[in-house]
Amino acid sequence: MGGKKTNTNLAELRNKFISPGVASVTGCYVESGKGALLYDVEGREYIDFAGGIAVMNVGHSHPKVVAAIKDQAEKLTHSCFMVLPYEPALKLAQKLEAIAPGDFRKSVVFANSGAEAVENVIKIARYHTKKTGIIAFENAFHGRTLLAMTLTSKVKPYKFGFGPFAPEVYRMPFAYCYRCPFTLKYPKCDVACADYLEEFFVSHAAPETTAAIIVEPVQGEGGFITPPPEYFPKLANICKENDILFIADEIQSGMGRTGKMFAIEHYHVEPDLITVAKSLAAGMPLAAVVGRKDIMDSIHPWGLGGTYFGNPVACRAGLAVMEIFEEEDLLRKAEVLGEHLRERFTTWQERFEVIGDVRGLGPMLALELVKDRETKEPAADEAKALVEFCIQKRLVILSCGTLGNVIRILMPLNIGDDELERGLAIMEDGLTDISKK
Ligand SMILES: Cc1ncc(COP(=O)(O)O)c(C=O)c1O
């Protein structure tokens, strides 16, 4: 393609060659990024509160990540671990085993995307337990491959027209306190939604045939739905009593996003199996299943793997991410960022009627927008308008939620104060703007 690169020219090219099945939030074609800033092909600067959907916890093009990628690319980009294995994958696996919760030995299987990690974790759970049933949750998102899509709960756009779906998946209500599926109120409810699993065994899926439950500790695409502290310990206990594996899908909530390496740590639960992806390798396509060694090691040789299993360049990026967390004290930074954001969002909630709920863990925070605080009618149009307002003012933010009315924040955890404050000022202007209409 000759001529000047503009957003319009690139949009034309896209329309010709990319399926419209893949949509984008903005019409800005990005050329580079640094820290929490992005630059489009026309040289415009954007503040990034989206992080490429939870991928850039350490920021764009972090010098350590760039150096690791360059160094590894010059040495070896691929040999296939299943043919000629290599050290970077081993070192990253060792690191993941050390940081994953659970005072027991673990081992690791790599994959290329979150959905692929989910596919693998289900294979592992089924193989190990010799059971087939999987319990997933309302509002869940686990990816776009056939089984991951089946586990996902939102029909449009993720599942619509893409069936038939995979068998043996059962769906439980989740602890969505703001819109309690049991119409109860926390804490008076005594977290009955977790106890409901026992009833679920009677009417939906017998424990004798259920291999695992798979759950996001903070539901990501579903709207940053954050259960109360007792929820996961109760669920995990019921699972244990019934020989059902507990799988935490930490693909969005992991890698420090909530101020702890894994969100489930806030709940003091040690999952049998964990999936991780997104911020694991700062944008290199890498995912992993980390799980109890006895479970992971029960699989027969060649039963797991893939051509790009633990690609060496991606694993070096992952190792650089781990170092950055330590050197920059990123978990502590995330905690401080989370406190700051919550304070600001709570002040906004007092000021803007449209904010029905502020929720999340650490800096994994969201605003649920409603037309009316009494009826809680979802304000999806307002959420869309807020995202558009911010993008116009060059702040990239994302909505989410099964009802499309949640605004979520996923900026790099090491964002500078200036960019953070500028971004928050734009959000505040946007909230003022949508509140006038
Ligand atoms: C919790 C969760 N699981 C799985 C996935 C799927 O990951 P990927 O898009 O890398 O396949 C996502 C992606 O948003 C996610 O948030």
The ligand as a Gaussian input file, in Angstrom:
#p B3LYP/6-31G(d) Opt

LIG

0 1
 C      -11.404000     -14.803000      32.217000
 C      -11.031000     -15.039000      30.792000
 N      -10.840000     -16.291000      30.365000
 C      -10.485000     -16.540000      29.098000
 C      -10.327000     -15.530000      28.181000
 C       -9.938000     -15.847000      26.771000
 O       -8.644000     -15.403000      26.501000
 P       -8.133000     -15.228000      25.003000
 O       -8.864000     -14.060000      24.416000
 O       -6.657000     -14.994000      25.136000
 O       -8.433000     -16.486000      24.287000
 C      -10.530000     -14.212000      28.576000
 C      -10.395000     -13.107000      27.622000
 O      -10.880000     -12.016000      27.811000
 C      -10.897000     -13.960000      29.918000
 O      -11.110000     -12.711000      30.366000

